[in-house]
Amino acid sequence: METKLGIKHEHILNKSLKEIHKSEYLERQGYYQKAWSGEEVIYKVKCSLNSDQSYINVLSPIKENGKVIMLLVHVVPFELIPEKLQKAA
């Protein structure tokens, strides 16, 4: 079974960010650190599991009593973003 992004579930279920994105882990770790510090982070990435596609990832911190308790991760295929916005990315 595949996700809507064309990635097989067994490649991502029960795996850490490091296991999923071995080669890009250090770069992405910085994005996640910013998000855990309370900042919303948006970045473009080519998927290491499906190199034909690029995505925009949005990391949104969810806070409770002023403290980040989780991150909401939005993954949007680049081709679904209007052309005008793609040029800005």
Secondary structure, DSSP 8 states (H G I E B T S, - for coil): -B-TTS-BGGGTTT--HHHHSTTTHHHHHHHHHHHHTT--EEEEEE-SSSTT-EEEEEEEEEEETTEEEEEEEEEEEGGGS-HHHHHH-
